[in-house]
Amino acid sequence: MNIMLAEASRALAVAPPLAVLLELTHRCPLACPYCSNPLELASQREEMDTGGWLNVIDQAATMGVLQLHFSGGEPALRKDLVELLQRARERGLYSNLITSGIGIDEAKLDRMIEAGLDHVQLSLQDATRESADHIAGYKGSFDKKLRFAGWVRERELPLTLNAVVHRHNAGNVPRMIELALALGASRLEVAHTQYYGWGLVNRAALMPSREQLDAATAVVEEARVRLRGTLVIDYVTPDYYARRPKACMGGWAQKFLNISPRGDVLPCHAAETIPGMYFDNIRERPLLDIWQHGDAFERYRGTAWMPEPCQSCPKKEVDWGGCRCQALALSGAADTLDPVCEKSPDHARIRAAAELESANAAPPPFVYRRPPRSTNSVIGSGIASLSKSV
Ligand code: FES
């Protein structure tokens, strides 16, 4: 086989991602303590310019991507959002806005819809005003979100609510479901907090008890049956009480990729925490080439990298080894077992940590996701003590 043919057959072996998440900015009016952005946030000055993002959209369309998620931070803080949505529409891509709803007035929403916006995903911190504002670290956020949701539905745009659940709001899952119905949402995602990045820093403040988890699960299961055909409820259970790991990102480098505000192309939102991994930048290498052959993407794609007992596990092509970032955060190495798996030597320790932290009647205050340098030392010492205690 000549070199060109070998290259072509190698390229064909990797199907394009279904969706690309564009993290347009890390700027955000909210300060949620479980934010999925990295601990070191990109400044506005570091963000890729409009031309760079248009180029990403063009490349994504050419390589066969179906959906673009416009995310952040708060993507509406980008002045070029309408232009980017328009390019997505021109290139035949389905566009989803993942937003706090803050800072978008009716006129801006109309411009976005006219440009081609297909779907809105709105974050929901809780079902009551006081608690939602407290969790978001933003007074008035709840009312603004409700108003925004109303505008979305008045325009008959499909709406999904994203609720991150933890010890402070798990008891309100029934009210979240009621709120989703009242707002006319077609989908509600009830996702227990993922404990990496900011979530890991705030783990002791957020960890629910086993009883809270079981109650929330029962509520969701009942509502799923009762509301079939009216409201779809997605449910993400907390890793710390699970016995099997989840297929994080649908499997590393299998279905999705993220692009950071600086233009770095990432297999997942927390991949930058993995030391020694090289991330290509979209301004320096074509997206298709990065997806197929980039170091970060090839590192954990498929099953060849897996240690035992993953290698012999019949579920290895179901969970794809779980979450690499969680393995790193809790077991100290990205290429070892995700400790959520009961076969991991660290599994009992994370279960014990969950039980210990959730039993604390006086959980620590939130470390809010805010960029000032003064919080970095707090975050650093928090992470260091966690990795010793897990
Ligand atoms: Fe990185 Fe799960 S968040 S693999």
Boltz pocket constraint, residues with backbone or C-beta under 6 A from the ligand:
constraints:
  - pocket:
      binder: B
      contacts: [[A, 196], [A, 248], [A, 249], [A, 252], [A, 268], [A, 269], [A, 270], [A, 271], [A, 322], [A, 323], [A, 324], [A, 325], [A, 326]]
      max_distance: 6.0
